[in-house]
Structure formats: C-alpha cells, structure tokens
Amino acid sequence: MNIHKYVLLLVSLCATLTVRSQQKVVVFQTDFGLKDGAVAAMKGVAFGISSSLSLFDLTHEIPAYNIWEAAYRLEQTAPYWPAGTVFVSVVDPGVGSERKSVVLKTKTGHYFVTPDNGTLTLVARSMGIQELREIDESRNRRQQSAGSYTFHGRDVYAYTAARLAAGVITFEQVGQRMTDTVVSIPFQAPHATKDHIKGNIPILDIQYGNVWTNIDEKTFNSLQCKHGDMLRIRISKGSKLVWQGTVPFVSTFATVPEGKDLAYLNSLMNLSLAINMGNFSEKYRVFSGPEWNVEVSRNK
C-alpha cells in the first residue's frame, strides 16, 4: 500500500471513530403505551434535531399517572447505561400546570429530563444530585408549539433531551440552575435495628408476581441469616396489616417444592418474596408503591 492510500485510509478511520464517539444516547420512558403515535412523535422530534442520535425505549407501559413506578424504573435501569446517557421520562398528570420541567445531572454523569413531580425521587437519592436546572421554554421548546399545553413530552422534553444529547446546547443552556432539591415521594427507606428490618415494596416482578423490597443485601445481612434460615415477614399498606407469615431464605426458587413460599435476593440483590411456580402477589393480595411496607426478622 502506498503512502497516499494509507493516509486516506487513516483519515477515513479517524472520521468514522469521531462520528461514533459523537453519537449520543437518549432513552425514553412514558405511560403512553404504544397503541397510538405519541412515542413515534417524540422520536421524530429527536431525530429532527440530529439523525445521528441513538434512541432507545426503557418502557412505555408505566401504568397511567403512576409517578412512583416511573421513579422506580429509572433507578432500576439507569446504572447500567453509560455516563452521558440522557433519559426522558414523561409520566405527567400535571401537564400544562405550574409544575416545573427540569433536567437533573447526577453525580454519576447521567441526565434526566422530566417534570419535577416525584419522578426523580429515587435516582436523586441513589445516584446523587450534581446539578438541577429548570428548562427555559423560551429557548428549549419545539418551534410553533407554544399553543399546545398537553404534550410537553414531544414539545419540551424530547426536544430538549435531543438538543442536549446531540451537543446543540450545553447543560448550562438548558435553563436557570435550581437548588439541589427535587420533589420527592415519601417512602420507607431500608432501616435495620438490632433484630429486625423495615423497608418498602417499591415494585412487583410483574410477570411472575414476585414481591421486590428495597432491602438491599448489606442491610439484610445485619440479621446474619444464612440459606435455610426462616424469616418472619409482615406486610402492611399504610397502617393496615395485609399479610404475615414465615418463609425460608433460599438462593433460588427451585430450592423449595412447587407452590411453597420463599424469600431470596433478586437480581438487584434486594430481598424479595415469591412462590415457586406461583404468584405471591395474587395469592396474598400484596402489591407495591410508596405506601406498601415490609418488616423482616429472623424466626428464632
């Protein structure tokens, strides 16, 4: 290969690598579902900003208006995405009202574009607030959309996220910096005492009816349990006791006979409850949300 061809090949390779390095990622989450064109409209706006953006879906099956579940799904998935990823979360029952539209930059380097309505409750706590800015809609809103009050997901959030991800604007150009406090939904954080642990049931493993708590492995280990030990469980909704029982702590479902209750550490290494080849949630009418709490102790 002569030097001229070598130089051309090198230049082409460098250009390709530069383009790839400039490709940015936007991840969408909504309660819109996929039966109509709302999600496609948001993605169209994003591609209109830059066709080099990589667009992905977290989920569009958040139950309608369920801000808490939106908050959980962000915390569940965001840590697996690289720093610099821009998340758009639109579960916005207050659309068009005085609630603020914001972009959160976490200490991990992730960005979250969303209404400040509780959606940021969990990622702000687990990933940390580096900086919070209110979206300036006079600069960061889709052109000719000022008369629309009910689709900020398209006109404000997708538009701003795409501009940020594509480098059209800097984070500082999103809008005015706010105090480092987000609207938060109250919930029971994991808390261990000498002989028991309190926690929350933030979500269900919905396909199977397993009940996932927010009691992490480190907190659970304060009980000094080993596989085969029995646990006493109390589950309540607010002040009302819904279920209590004794279950074995095991490594996986098949450790117990089919149809038997069990406790295990799930894929997030949080304490969870299940029935082998059954549905714990349906059988015991246990569900999830900020008002669903759990108490765990060893059955001595």
Secondary structure, 3 states (H helix, E strand, C coil): CCHHHHHHHHHHHHHHHHHHHHCCEEEEEECCCCCCCHHHHHHHHHHHHCCCCEEEEEECCCCCCCHHHHHHHHHHHHHHCCCCCEEEEECCCCCCCCCCEEEEEECCCCEEEEECCCCCHHHHHHHCEEEEEECCCCCCCCCCCCCCCCCHHHHHHHHHHHHHHHCCCCHHHHCCECCCCCCCCCCCCCEECCCEEEEECCEEECCCCEEEEEEEHHHHHHHCCCCCCEEEEEEEECCEEEEEEEEEECCCHHHCCCCCEEEEECCCCEEEEEECCCCHHHHHCCCCCCCEEEEEEECC
